[in-house]
Amino acid sequence: MKLVVVNLRTGKCLGDRIKLAADDRTRKVGLLDRDSLEPGEGLLIAPGNAIHTIGMRFPISVAFLGEDGEILRIWTCPPGIKRVSQAGAITVLELPCGALDRSLPGDRLSLQKLSEA
């Protein structure tokens, strides 16, 4: 399943090809099998409140999300970090670096299924 993610405060589409990592396999692999993320791509880890970037080959922008898609914390995460977590987060959104530059903690994100025509 792919999702479209929009920041409701700014109206900016943060990604229109966001993959959902909701099972053990997709959550463990995450972005480790990628060399980069293109604009519009990303990964939503659900449920989740922590990530690592050990073995990754590129930095990412990360939003830890609470209830109703509220951004609790934004972090630019370089490769090689053992663990980053956020209390109260229920999902984690991983995007290309810079994709969250206009977003702020407290913003709400809308996550919708991409219609498969």
N, C-alpha and C positions, 0 to 999 in steps of 0.2 A: 504494500500500500504506500502511496505517496501523498504528501500533504502540501498545502499552501499555507504559509505563515505570514501574517500581516500584523504590524504594530498598530494598535487601534488609536494611539495618541498621534502618531506622525502620519499614519496612512501608508507608510512605506511597506512594500512587499519585501520581506526578509529572505524569502525563498519560495520557489514554486515547484521545486523538485526535492522535497524533504522526505527521506526514507524513514520509516518507522522501525525501530529496533525494540521489539516487545517480547522476544523469546530469548532463551539462554544463548543460542548460537549467534544470533545477530547482535546481541548485546556484547558478547565476548569479542567478536571480530571488530565491531564498531567501524572505525575508519582505518584500521591497521592495514587493510588490503589496498589502500588508495595511495597515490602519489601526490594528490592535490584535491581540492574542491573547486569546482567552477562556480562563478556567480549563479545564485539561484539554487545550488545544491546544498544539502545538509543532512543531518541525522538527528532524529528525536528519540532519545532513550527513555522508555516508559515501561514500568516505573523506574525511577532512578534519582539519586541525589548526590552521586559522586562519579568522577571519571579519572582516568589516567592517560598519559600520552607516551608511555614507554613503548618504544618500537615505532612510533609515528615518524613520518618524514617531513612534516610541515606543521606550522602553528595554526591554531584555530581560535575563533571567537566562541565563547561559551556563555549561554544564559541558563541559569538555574531557575526553574519555574515552580511556583506554588499553585495553590488553588486558583481556578478561573484563569489560568495562563499569566498570572502576575509574575513579572521579573523580580526575583529576589536578589540576584547578584549577576554581574557581568564580569567576565574575566577573559583576557587574552592569554591563551595557554600555549607555551612553546613545547616542542617535543621533549620527551625525557622526564616529565613530571610524574612522580609516583602516585600522588592522589590529591585531588581537589574535591571538596565536598561542601554542601550547604545544608544546614539544618532547616527543616521545613520544606525543602524542595521535594517535588513528587515526579518531576521530569527534568531532563537536561537536553538543551538544544545546542547542537554543534554546527557552526557555520564557518564559511571562509573568513579569514582575518579581515576586519573592517566592516563586516556586514552589520554589526551592532553599534556602529559609531554614533548614530543619532538616538539610540535607545537608552533608557534610563531605568534604574531600579524603580519599581512601582508602576511602570508601563504594563499594559495588558496586551497579550498576543492572542490573536484569533488563529486557531488551527482548524483547517477544513480539509476534508478529503478532496483530492484532485479527481475531478470527474473523468472517468475512463470511457471515452467515446469510441 
